[in-house]
Amino acid sequence: MRGSVIFQQNRALGYVSNHVPATVRFIEKRNENVVTTCVGKSFHVYGANSFRLIRVGGLHPEEISCVAADGFLTYVGCGSVIYGWRASTQLRKTYRGHGARVHLLLPFGKHLLSVDEASLVKVWNVSLEEVYLEVPFCNDQFEISALMHPASYKNKILFGSAQGGLQLWNVKNGKLVHSFKDYDSKIVVLEQAPALDVAAIGLQNGRIILLNLKFEESVMELTQDWGPVTGITFRTDGHPIMASGSTNGQVTFWNLEEQVIVSTLAAHDESVTSLKCFANEPLLLTTSPDNSMKLWIFDLPDGGARLLRIREGHGAPPKCIRYHGSSGRNILSAGEDASLRIFSTISETLNKSLGKASYNRKASKKHRKGEDPFRMPPIELFTSEVTRDKEWDSIAATHEGLVQVTTWSFDKCRMGELKLVPEVFQNKNRSDFGVSATALCLSHCGNFVTIGYSSGHLERFNIQSGIHRASYGKPPAHDGMAVRGISIDNLNQFVVSGGADGIMKWWHFKQNVNKPVFTLKLDDPIAQFGTHRESAMIAVALEDFAVLIVDSDSRAIVRRFTGHRGPITDLCFSPDSRWLLTASQDCTVKVWDIPSAYLVDHFRMPQVCTSLSMSPTGDFLATSYVDNRGIYLWANKTLFSHISLRVINPEAEAPLMDLPATICDENTNVLLDETTNVELDDLEEAFEEINLNYESPPQLSQDLVTMSNAAASRWQNLLNLDIIKKRNRPRQAPQKPKSAPFFLPTVSGLDFQFDLSEGQNGVTEDGSKILQPTQVEQLTSFGKLLKEAVSTGDAEFQKPIEFLSNLGPSMVDYEIRNLSPLDGNSGSISVMAAFMRMIAALLEGNRAFELGQSWLGVFLKNHGRVVVDHQELSALLEQVELAQSKGWALLEERLLYGMGVVSSLRNFSA
């Protein structure tokens, strides 16, 4: 068995950028700048006007190390290979030849420069995929760390080294043009200034030098106090401003005329890896390894920049994820960066951030991430309800090692003001400072949150006011042992708690809270709870890696599942409570069928699954993993096709599956096969614009039902023409026209003479008075075409079909009525047989399907008795019936399948 039986990879959410610098280029057809960022083994292309994801690049065999782009291709360095992508999804070029990892790329006209970690420079002919020039450097003397092309310097490239050296090379003949004086620190950035002959040099020690390359003179030297320079860019909209980035996320704006700092900007929590000013626009783009991309606009009174647009994900891996609401459109995610975020499964442009947990939110805004003394530890667990989303906070969260429980508002997208702490643990009464909140549950009504602590206490608060309402148990509910799980029923009748002492206790929700109503002793300590309120079932994970199903109403164990080889990290029910999904530290996810008590599916991941949640609509499974910042969606295949589930041995080895990725091209796996031969284009085709105009053939496949291009009015009302004519007839009877004058044909000329040349005495042109059969036969135009098709052996009946398709409804009815020789019509039995063969050909070939059905209905309505009375026509009718039933069965199967898929996805319409 390969992969999962029930789930298949869908996509990944929450990835924006990493440590690889982004590229920016202007697309004239879109009239906007597009930004290309790296996300591990793939790359994303965003439109700068809205930060909407335009395209997703193909999946590469290794992590991407560098990206560059020109007007034709996007070049991606992956290991020692460079891939050239057209439109981000079409692999057009592959450049192989480097012996080390490629870390620098520079498009240079019809050539591409690449530098690997061994400082070998290769100049590639883009179209031919051949090496034009190689220039080797020695890492001990000149380890290339940066490069640029000085404007107006033909065939010249400027190289910077880790030793501080700077050299200008001619890449046409491979000769050294000039060596500049060495600097006292590693050159990390080279950027062309708006002025000719001037280049900006950024050093690792924080110095910035503007160097005149022509005279080798330093125009000015600046020093930033925030560490190494990671990026330099210049405004080109008429302001003499230079921006520099640093490793601590700070961006500095310099006035080059006065050589002073104009303003600073705390742009990111981590290093600024990309810093790009848009050409002739007051806009600045920054990206960072903190998984964010931001666009800043210079419109403040002091000339500073403010945030205009942002797209970001978690800066650290998620620890807990849960679907919020009944629509399955939003996923709440708490990350190790102490933030709480909302991810939309419809479009990532709808993602929102609720902020980062803080003891004092207002004071935290004045501090950076590393310097913020008010930053709270990461969220470990949270619970949410939609009932009171609009009125007050609807999310409660516990934090690592803290006794405080914070509240959050989903509707307002921010952290609440309340910090829930019972009186016994407040500082004036607190004796044990090692107590922390370990479990919590929000009531279905959205008014109360019940919290369990490591000391065994179980407390209930009003989440609106933060007032303490009840303490369960005297002594505490699980005295001295941590509370690991809490569950509340839909009617707020009972609270169920489970502790590390291996005991489950049922408590009255409001009254008589001092003693439990019922106690259930388990064999091992409880690790965590998972609840399905509608069915009153509680999934209990034990520390011996087993999972129990407890019926909350009967208070009995109804199922026991074993098979995991590591601690249970998370568990959840399917919406219909038929399946229980469990994740473990053995990197497996298992699906248990509760009615049959069998394992029906399992799969293994490369990393440990830290959290999982099933969509309320049952269509997606969301998972998060160790060392992965994204959320991964898995589609439920049982909603789209019939899946036969079989019993699986819980001890069997689970198949390994890859994590989903944001891939939109089904042929991207061509990269994984190094023996794949990619068809190469010549030089002219490499730089031509791709023609996107596609003309569909008349019929894509004979296995598909093809409709005609005729308007619906031409065939929908054919069977009802009699009713329509009766409805549209005039109210007054038509009047008899006046007698027309009688004219005799005359011959044109000066003399008056009657024309007696045609039809004189019934004599034909050849002088014979005998009538020929062709003169007696009076077929219509359509009948003649049918007869001609039979005589010429045209089995497809192209001309008759085309003729009838171009007629209006009334003429179609007239032509079909006149196929019969009875009732004064001008047809014949042979013509009727030809018509039936034409209909059979249409239906068998699945062509003009709706026209064939309509014409057949009109034919049988008018000539049904004639068909029954003639043996030849009756035999043809059986052939037509077989073709019609076969075509309709195919169409019905496809329609029902499509209707089922649409019905399943109706909740996902944007």
N, C-alpha and C positions, 0 to 999 in steps of 0.2 A: 504494500500500500504506500503510495506516495502522497505526502502532505496530509492535510486535514480533510475529513469527509464532509464536515458541515461548513467550515469557514474557508474563505479564500482571501488573499491579500487585496485590500482596496486602496488605501492611500495613507500617507502620513500627514499629520497636522503639526503646525507650530515651528517649522524650520524656516529661517529667514536668511541668516548669514553666519559665517565663521571667520577664522583668522586670515583667510585668503582675501587679498584686496579685490574690490569690485571694479567693474569697468562701466564706463558711461559713453554712449554714442547717440547721435541724433538721427532719427529715422524720418526722412522727408514725407513718406507716404502716410505715416501716423501723425506727423507734425508734433512730435514730442521726443524727449530723451528717454531712452530705455536703459535700465540698470541691470547688469548681470552679476549675480552673487553666487557663491559656492555654498553648498549644503552637503558636505561629505563627499559622496561618490557621484553626485549630480549637481546641476546648477539651475538656478531660477532666473527668469527674465521678467522684470517688472516695468510697467509704464510709470514714468515719473509724475504724470498728471494726477494719478489716483492711487499709486502703489498697488495697482491690481496686477495679479499674476497673469502674465501674457502667455508664457510658454514654460515648459519644464524640460530640461535637457535629459539626454539618455543616461542610463546607469552605467558607470564605468567600473572596471575591475578593481581599481584601487582608489584611495583618497585623492581628490584633485589637489594639486599643489600650486597651480597658477592658471589664470584665465586672461585672455586678450581677445580683442575683436576689431575688425575693420568693417568696411561697407559690404562685405560679401560673406565672410565666414566668422564663426566664433571658434577660437583656438583654445584648446584645453590641454594642459599638461598633466598627465597622469602617469606617475612612475617615470619610466624612461621613454614613453611614447607620447606623441602629440596628436590629438584628434581635431579635425576640422569639421564643424557642424554648420549646416545651412538651415536657417529657420529653426535652429535649436533641436530639431528632431531628425534631420536628414544627415547621416554621416557621409560626407563627400570626400574627405581626405584623411589619410593616416600617414604620419611621419615617424619612421622608426630609424634608429641609428645611434642614439645616445646610449652610453654605457652606464650612466648614473641618473639620478632623479633630476628631472627638469624643474627649475624653480624660477626662471625668468623668461618671458616671452615679449616680443615687440614686433607687431606688423609693420612692414616697411615697403610700401608700394605693392609690387607684385612678388615680394619676397617676405619671408618670415625669419626673424632672428630668435634663436633659442639658446639658453645657457643652462647647463646642468651643474650639479653640485661639485663636479670635478673641474669647473671653470673651462669647459670646452664650449666654444662658441660655434654654432652652425648657422649658416645662411641658406635657407631652403627656397627653392623655386616652388611657389605655391601650387601652380597648376600641374607641374610634372612630378611633384613630390620627390624631387631630387635635391641633393646637397649641392649648392652652388659654391660654397666656400666654407672652410673650416679654419678656425683660429684657436689653437690650444694655449691655455695659460697654466701656470704652475700655482697651485693653491698656497704654497709656502711663500711665494713672492707677490702674487697678485690674484687674490681670491675674489672673483667678481661678485659684488653684492648689489649693484644697481646699474642701470643703463638708461640712456635716453638718446633721442635724435634731435640735435640742435636745429632749430628752424633756419631755413635757407642754407644749411650746410649740406651740399649734395653728396650723397653716399657716405656721410660721416656719422659715426656713432660714438657717443661718450660713455666710457666705462668707469665705474667707481669700484673700489676694492675694500675688503675688510681691513687691509693694512693702512688705509687712508690714501692710497694712490689714486690718481685720476689720469686717464689716457684717452686720446682722441684717435680713432682708427678709421681708415677708409675700407669699407666692407666690399668694395668692388674689386680691389686688387689685393686686399688683405695686408696692407702696410700700415705701420704706425705713423701717424701724422705728427702728434705732439704729446709729450709727457708733461703734465703740470706738476707743480710742487706738491709734496705729500702733506697730508693733514695728520693731526695728532690723535685721531679717532676714526673708527670705522665709518665709512660712507654708507648710509642706509637709504637715502632718498636723493634722487636727481630729478629736477623738474624745470621745464622751460618757462622762463619769465615772459611776460608780454612784450618786453623790449628785446630787439634782436641782439644776438651775441651774448645774452645774459642768461645764466643758468643758476638755479637755486640748489644749493648743496646742503643736505641735512645730515648731521653727524650724530653718532650714538651718545656723545657727551652733552647733547642739547644745543650745540652751536648751529647756527644757520648762516651760510655764506652766500652772498650774491656775487658770482664771479663773471667778469667780462672775459669770454673765451678768446676774443680776438686779440686783446692786449694782455691777457693773463693778469688782470688787476682785480682786486677785491673792491666791489662797489660799496658794500657795507657788510658788517658782521653783527648778528643778533644772537642772543642766548636766552633760551627759555628755561624756566626753573622747575619744570615738571618731568624731567627725565629725557630719555632719547627721543629724537624726532622720528615720528612714524609716517608723516605725510605732510606735503606742502602743496598749496594751490593758490591761485591768484584770481581776484575778481577782474572780469573783463568788461564790466558794464560802466566804466568811466570813473571808478573809485580806486585810488592807489592802496588797496588793501591786500595783504598777504595773510593767509591762514596757515597755521602749523598745528599738527596733532602730536599727542604724547601718549606714553604707555599707560598713564593713569586715567585716560578718558577725557583729558582737558584739551580744549581747542583755544588757541591764542590768535587774536587778530592784531596785525601789525600795520601801522600807518607808515608806508615806505618813504613818504616825503619827509615826515618828521622823525622817523626811526624810533617810534614809541609804540607801546602797547595801547591799542584803542579799547579793547574789552577782552574778556575771557568767557569761556562757555564750558560748563560741565556737561559735556555731550553724552558720555557713556560711563557705565560702571567699570568697563575694562578698556583695554588699549584701543585707540582709534586706528583701524587698519586701512580705511579708505577715506580720502578727503578730496572731494571734487567740486569745484565751482562750475556751474553751467555757463556756457558761452553766452555772453551778452545778456545775462539774467542775474538778478540779485538773489540767487539760490545757491545753497551749499548742501551737498550730500555727504553723509558720514555713515560708515558701517563699523561694526565692532564684533569681536568674538562673543560678546554678551547676547548674541542672537537678536540683534536689533538693527534696523536701518531707519535713518531719520533724515528728513529734509527741512532745512532751516531757511528762513527768508530774512533779508536785511531790510527791515522796515521800522525799526525802533527809532525814536527821536535822536538818540546818541549814536546812531549808525550800527548798533549791535544787532544780533540775530535772535529771532525767536523761533520756536518749534512750529512748523507748518504742517507736517505730515509725518506719521510714524507707522512702522510695521515691526512688530516684535513678537517674540515667543519667550519661553522660559530661559532664563540665563543659567539654570542648573536643572538636572533631571527632575521630573515630577515624582512626588512621593505618594499622592493619592488623587485618583480621578473618579468622578461620578457624573452620570447624566442628571440633568436638572430639568424638571418639567415632564409633561406627558407626550410632547411632540417629538422628542428625540433630536432636537435641533441644537441643543447647547450642552457642552461638557464643561463642568467645573474641574479645575486642576490646581492643585497646590504643589509648588515646587520647592526644591531645596534652597532656592534664593529667597525664601520667606514671602513669596508673592502668591496671590490667588488670581487666577485668570479664567476667562470664559472663552472657549473655543467653539466656533460655529461649524457644524457639519455641512452647512449649505455653501458658505463662501467664507474664506478666511479674512476678507475685508470686514466682516462683522465681528471679528474677535475683539474682545475688550479686556482691560486690565482693571482689577479691583484694588490695585496698589500692593504695597508691601507692609507686612505686619510691623507695627511700631507702638511703643509705649506712649509716644507723644507725636502724633502725625504732623502737627504744625511745626514743631521743633525739628523734626527729621528733614523737612524740606530745606533747611539751612545747612545740612551736612551731606557729604558724599557717602557712598556706600561703605567704604573702608573706614571712614571717620565718624560714622553715625553712632553715637552712644545709645540711641533710643531704639535701634533695630532689634526686633524680637527674633527668637530662634525660628527655624522653619516649622511649617504646619505639618503635623503628623497625621491627623485625622480630622475630617469635618463631616457635618450632616446638614441637609437642607430640605426645605419644603416650599411649595409654591403657593400654599393657601393664603398666606399673608404677605406676599411679595411686595405689594403696593403700600401696605400700611406701615410695616416696620422691618427690622432686620430679619432675614429668613435663613441665614447661614450661621452656624456655630462651629468653632474650630479649636482643637487642642494643639499645643505647641510642645516641641521637644524639651522635656525637663522642666516645664513650667506648670504651676498650679492654676494660673489664669486661663480662662477660656474666653476667646475673643468672638465678637459677633460681626457679621458683614451683611451688607445690603446688596442683593442681586439687582434690584430695580435701579438703585442709585449708583451702582458700580463703585462702591467705596467701602472702606472699613468703618464699622460702627464705633460708637463712643464707649460702649460697655466693656468692662473686664469683669467676668463673673468669677467671684471667689467666695466660698462659704465663710461664714464668720469664724469658724474654728481654725481656718487656715490664714486668716488675716494677720498681718505682722504683729499686732499687739497681743494676739492670742496664740501665735504660732510657736510651737516647740520643735517640730520636725521640719527642717527646711529642705528635706529631700523628697517631699511629697510632690507628685505631679498628676495632672489629669491624664487618664489612660483610655477612657471610653466615654462616649456621649451619644445621645439620641434625641432628635427633635420630634415632638408629637405631631400627629397628622393634622391637627387643627392649627399648627403654627404658633401656638402661644407658649408652650413650655419646652424647656430643654432639660434633660436629665443627664447628670454628669457622674462618672465613676472615677475614683482616684486610686493611686497606688497603695494608699493606706487601707483600702477596703471601704471607704465612705461612699455613699450613694446619695446625691443631692439633686433637688429639683428647683429650677429657677424660672421666673417669668422672663421670657426673652425680650419683651417690649420694654419693661421698666428695669429689669435686672434685679428684681426683689427675690430674695430666697423664699421658697414656698414650702419645702418639705425636706426632711432627712429620713431616709429609709433605714430602719433597724436600730435597735438599742440593745446591745452595742452595735457598732456599724455593721452594715449588710454583710461584708466579707472581712471581718476584723483581722487586720494584719496582712491580708492578702490582696493583691491588686485586682481591681474590677477590670475584666477583659472584654466584656460585651454587655450591651443594653438593648432591649427591644420594648416597644410600646405598641399596643394594638390600636386599631383604627378608631375605636370608641373611647379611648382613654379609660379603660376599665382596669387593666393590669399592666404592671411593669415587670419585665423579666430581666434578671441580671445573672451574669456568669463570672466567676472569679478564677484566680490562679489556684484556688483550693479545690477545683474540680467540682464545684457545686453550682447548680442552677436554682434560683429562687424566684418565686412568683409573689408580687406585692400588689396590694390594692393601690390604685393610682392616687386617690384623694384621702380616704379615711383608713384608720387602723394601719398606719404605715410602720408601726414599731415591730411587728412580727410578720414574717412571710406567710402567705396563704398555703404555699406548697414548696417542698424542697425535693430536688432531684439530684442524687449523687451519681457522678460519673467516674469512670475508671482513671482518668488522667486529667491534669490541669487543662483549663480552657485557654485557648490562644486568642480567639476572636469569634464574633457573631456575624451572621448574615441573615437578613429578615425579608420575608415576603408577606406583607401585611394582609393582602387579599385572601390568601390561603391559610394564614395563621401558622406558617411554617418558619422555623428557625434553623439555620445551618450553623452547627457548632464545630469549629476547628479545634482539635486537641493537639497537645504538644507531642504526642506520639505519631503525628502526621496523619491521623485518621480524621474523618469528617462524619458527624452525626446529623441526622434530620430529626428534629423534635417537633411534634405537633403541639402547638401552644394551647389549644383548646382541651385536648385530652391529656396533655402534660406527660407524654410518653415518647420514647424513642421509637421511631418508625423505620428508619433506614440507617445503615452504617456502611461507609465506603472507605476502603483502604487500597493503597497502591502507590501513593507518593513516597519518595525516598528522602524528602527534606521538609523543613518546616513550611507550613501553609502561609503564604504571603497575603493572599486575598481570595475572596470567594463571593459569588453572586448568583441569584436565580434568574432564569429567563422570565419574560413577562407573563407567560402562561403557567409558570411554576412547574413546568414539565422537566426542565433540565436544571442541574446545578453545575456551575462552572467553578473550578478551583485552580489556583496557581500556586506553585511551590518553588522553593529555592533549588530544586533539582532541574530548573529551567523548563519545566513542562506545564502545560495547561490541559486539564482533563474535563470532559463533559460527561456527566452522569445522568442517566435517564432515571428519574425518581419513581415512576410507576413500576417499572420492571426491575429496578435496583441493579442495573448493569451499566458498565462503562461502554459508551457508544462512540466516543471520539477522543483522541488525544494527539498532541503535537508538541514538539520541542523547539525552543528558540536558542539562539547563540548566547543571549544574556538572560538573567533572571527577570521574570515578570514581577514588578513591584506592586502593581494595582491593575484591576480590570473592572469593567462595568458594562452591562448589557443594556442596549437601547430599550426604552419603554415600548417601542413599536416592534422590537425583535429583529430589526434588519441589520444592525451592526453590533459588533463587539469592539469596545475600546480598551486598549492595553497600554501600559507604560513599562519601561525597562530600565535597568541599571545602566548608568553612563549614557543614556539617550535622552535628549532634550525634547523630543517630539512625542506626540500621541498617535498611536497606530490604530487604524480602523480595519476591521475584518468583516467582510460581507457574509451574511447568512445565506448559503446556497439553497437551503430548503424552501425559501420564499420564491425562488425563480425557477426551480426545476425539481423533479422528483428525485429524492435521495433515499436510498435503501440503507437503513441503519442496521448494523450487525453488532453482535456482542464482541467486545474486545477484552482480552485478558489484561487486568490491571497491572500485572507484572511485566507485560511485554514492553519492548523498547519502542519509545515514541519516535515517529519520523521527524527529521529535522526540517524546519522551514525557514525561509528568509523573511526578514521583516518587510512590511509593505513600504513602498517608496512612491513619491509623487512623479510617476512616469506616465506620459500620455502617448508614447509611441510604442506600438506592439513589437517593432523590430529592433528595439534597442539592445536586445541580447546579442546582436551581431558583434558587440565589443568583447564579449566573453569568449569568443572563439577566435583564436589568433590565426587559424588557418582559413578563415572566411575571406574570400576574394571580393573586394569592393570594386565595382565598376567605376573607372576613372574617366573624367572628361578631359578634353583637350583645352588648350589655353583660352580659346574664344568662348567655350561653353562655361569655363570656370567663373568668368566675370560677367555673364549675361544675366539679365533679369528673368526669373522663372515665370512662365506664362501660367497663370492660375485659372484661366478660362477652361472649363471642362464641359465637353458636350457628351451628354448621356446617350448611349446607343438605344435603338428602338426597343430592345429587350435585353436586359442584363443577363438573364439565364432562363432556360426553359423550365427549370425547377421552381421558378418564382411566378406568381400570378401577376401579369402585366395589364394595367389599365390603359385605355386609350386617352388621347388628349382632347377628346370631344367634350363639349360642355354638358353638364348634367341635364340641361333642359332638352337635349337631343334624344335622350333615351329613357328618362324617368317617367315621362307621361305617355309613352307609346300605347300602353294598355288601356289608358283612360281617355283616348282621343275622342271617342264617341260621347262621353260625358262632358268633355270640355266643349266640343262643338255644340252640343245641345244647350249648354249653359250660355254660350256666346252667340247663339242665333239671334237675329234681329226680331224685335217685337212685332213689327209690321211685315206682312208678306211682301216679297219683292214684286214690283210692278212690271207688267209686260212692256218691253221696249216698243217704241213706235216702229212702224214698218220702214225698213231701210229701202232706199231707191234701188232699182234693178239696173245693174251695169253689165254690158257685154264687153268682153275683151276685144281691143282693137290693136292694130299694128301702128306703131309710131311712124309718122311721116306727114307729108303735106296732104295726101289723099286720104279720105275717110274709108277704112277697110277693116273688116272683122278679122280677128286672129283665130284661124282654124287649124293651126299646126299641131297642137297637143291633143291626144286622146280622141282623134277623129275616128268615129265609127268603131271605137274599141280596139283599134289596131295598135299593136306594140311597135317599139322602135325597129325590131327585126322583121316586121310585117306579118307576124303570126298572130292568129286569133285564139290560140290555145293558152289557157292560164297555167302558169308554173306554180309548184308548191310554195316557192319562196314568196310569190305574190299573195298567197292566201294567208300565210303565217303572219300574225300581227303582234309580235313580242314587244314588250317595252324595252327601254335602253338597258335596264338592269337584267332583264331576261336574256337579252342578246349577249351581254357580257358573261353571264353564267354559262350559256351554251358554248361561247367561244372558249372559256376556260376549260370546259370538259373536252372539247375537240382538240385543244392544243396540249392537253395533259398537265395543266397547271394545278398541281395538288394543293397549293397554298391559297389559290383564289385571290391573288393580290389585287387585280383590277376591280373585280366585283366588290370586294371589301372596301377598297378606297372610295369607289363610287358611292356606295351606300352610306359610308361614314360622313361624306360631305353634304348629304341631303338633310333637309329639315324633317321634323317629326311627321308632318302631313304627307310629304313625298315618300318617306320611308314606308308609311302605312299603305300608301297607294301602290308602291312597287311590290310590296309583299302580297297585297290582296290580289294583284293581277298575275300572280304566278300560277293560279289554278285555271284550268280550261272551263270550269263550270260557271254558271250564273252569268254568262255573257262576258267573262274575262278573257284575256288574250294569251293566257299561259298554256302550259302543257305539263304532263306528268314527268317528262324528262327534265324539265326546268326545275320542277319542285324537288326532284331527286338531287339535282345539282346544288340547290340551295341547302338541303339537309347535309350534303357532303361538305359544303362550305362551313356550316355551323360546327360540324364535328371537327374540322381542321382547326377552327378558331379555339375550341375548347381543349383539344388535345395539345395544341401548342401554347396554351395559356396566354394567348394574345387577345387584346381588346375584350377582356373577360366580361365587362359589364355590358358592352354592346351585343356580344353574342347571346347573353342571357335575355336581353330585352328583345332582340330580333326573334329568337326562338319562341318567346312568349306570344308575340304577335302572330307568328306563323301558325302555331298550334291553335290559337284562338279562332283564326279565320278558316283554317284548312284541316282541322282535326278530324272531321268525318271523312274527308277525302283520303287522308293518310291511312285511316283504319281500313277503308274499303280496298286499298291497293296493296298487294303483297310486297312489292318492291319497296314502297315507302314505309311499310311497317317494319321491314328488316332494317332499313336505314335508321328508323326511329330507335331501335335497340342500340345501335352503334352510337347515336347521339346521346342516349340516356347514360351509357357507360362513360363516355367522355365527360358529360356534365357532372355525374356523381363523383368521378375521380378528381376533377378540378375543384369542386366545391369542398370535398373532404380536405384537400390540401389547404385551401383558403380558410376553412373553418378552424383547422388546427392552429394555423398561424395567428388568426384573430383571437382565439381564446387564450393563447399564450401571451400575446401582447396585452390583452385586456387584464390578464392576471398580474403582469408586471406593473402596468400602470396603476392598477388598484393598490398594489403593495407600496408604490412610491408616491401615492397622491399626497402624503403628508410632507413631501420634500419639495413641493413647488415653491419657488422663490417668491 
